[in-house]
Amino acid sequence: MNKEDYFIKQFSHSKFIGDDGAIVGSYVYSADAFFENVHFKREWMSLKEIAQKAMLVNISDAIAMNAKPKYALLTVAIPKSYTHKELDELALGFKKTAQKFGIEIIGGDTICNEKLDISVTIISKSKRPVLRSGMKKGDLLCYTGELGQSLKHLNALLKGEKIPKKSKFIKPKLNAKFFYEIASYVSAGMDISDGLFFELERLSKANTLGFEFFSSIPNEIGCSGEEYELLFSFAPQYQKKIEKIAHKHNIKLTIVAKAVKGSYECKCKGHHFE
Amino acid sequence: MNKEDYFIKQFSHSKFIGDDGAIVGSYVYSADAFFENVHFKREWMSLKEIAQKAMLVNISDAIAMNAKPKYALLTVAIPKSYTHKELDELALGFKKTAQKFGIEIIGGDTICNEKLDISVTIISKSKRPVLRSGMKKGDLLCYTGELGQSLKHLNALLKGEKIPKKSKFIKPKLNAKFFYEIASYVSAGMDISDGLFFELERLSKANTLGFEFFSSIPNEIGCSGEEYELLFSFAPQYQKKIEKIAHKHNIKLTIVAKAVKGSYECKCKGHHFE
């Protein structure tokens, strides 16, 4: 077990832990860190893009639970050397992204640090949260969009190469409207932050089920993290409805597997610390 | 203006910003960072004490708003070198403190980082939050406990000296029960995290009032941060009631000033980055 999972396990007696967000009444709470030299390098993105991605990866958790993000708390550790212009750019990234999703930034903490380390808490509302559990035997497993670009672009950045400004690695593309519309047909769901195979393992554990794949998925697709596409399951009778809604929103769907008895284990090389 | 205040000012149009926590309906949200080499050095405290203090400084915000902490989200960035035993100790500090205050840890994020950086979001409930605003001309200003120890002990630690295990710098002493009992008599309040003089300046700004001091307060008292004592104002007719409740809880009260027309500016050397 890697050390992150070991640490998290100390808290896993809580009924709240283990989903993209914690549900308390009609509220959903999620918190994610976005740290320099852990999640990004300063030269990869502008400060506006960094703030934007820190927000988007958190908003993605809310959407994947069929929750509407309402409020955000930001904890921002900022290097002393940053100029007022740089602070403006960073603040703008937070504000613009919040505005786009109708989120109000209600508080947080700002401190001086060696590097730029951001933690975001998103407070969302949902009448019917979509959980990681709820998948039934025979349900179909499906993801949105194309997978693989984030890993490809991460590798390019690590080699010092340039990547397109429109890369999903820079600006995750969230499919909020689509998911809210199909949510009532979905049995379980989550966003793909650690890679399709990782998330499938999580779904497998949360539902004590395995998968029968319809075709083999290469590692370049299945191990690509930070995609922030949606992975979800549904009963076969909803397939047509969901495909129709996807078509309306111009979203590609790939049905990858069927839930079956058994279990599934991800074989990607871990990107978490051991 | 220091850079922290400059950055925070970018968000100050929000009606939620500017108090110890943000009020949304009957919930109060507060988030605070507790970062290695910013708020503490690893050799100053055990991992259990570090987790405990990270929780307590956040719980202190909730108490100062007359809110009962209910849930916590933890974002914990942990050095790769930490052993399972060290992770256990850290987790125990969070869990024990949460338990003591009836808080459920409902989620967060764990990542690998160069140093131990903790961000805590506390979700509290309050029927009648105490704000920084609400102080009236003629109100008396009062703080709990003794001030000065935290600055003295911080300076000792910075010189490489030992400090007592029971120091408030290691384990802030929160006066929850006392404050909940007097809250309905309080016109404005906050906790003393950046020093009495700093907090008085905040109260001055939030209420457009100044202070007439009853005696001169030395800088060793007024500039001592991380005290987590309570600073609050009340109308003179409640003085006897409040003193009686303080006596019951064995809490020392010091009435320092009266709110008057004017404004007040803190003269301590800033400990925030310029």
Interface residues (C-beta under 8 A of the other chain):
Chain A: K3 E4 Y6 F7 I8 Q10 F11 S14 F16 I17 G21 A22 V24 Y27 Y29 S30 A31 D32 A33 F35 N37 V38 H39 Y71 L73 L74 T75 V76 A77 I78 K80 Y82 H84 L87 D88 L90 A91 L92 F94 K95 E104 I105 I106 G107 G108 D109 T110 I111 C112 N113 E114 D117 S119 T121 I123 H272 F273
Chain B: K3 E4 Y6 F7 I8 Q10 F11 S14 F16 I17 G21 A22 V24 Y27 Y29 S30 A31 D32 A33 F35 N37 V38 H39 Y71 L73 L74 T75 V76 A77 I78 K80 Y82 H84 L87 D88 L90 A91 L92 F94 K95 E104 I105 I106 G107 G108 D109 T110 I111 C112 N113 E114 D117 S119 T121 I123 H272 F273
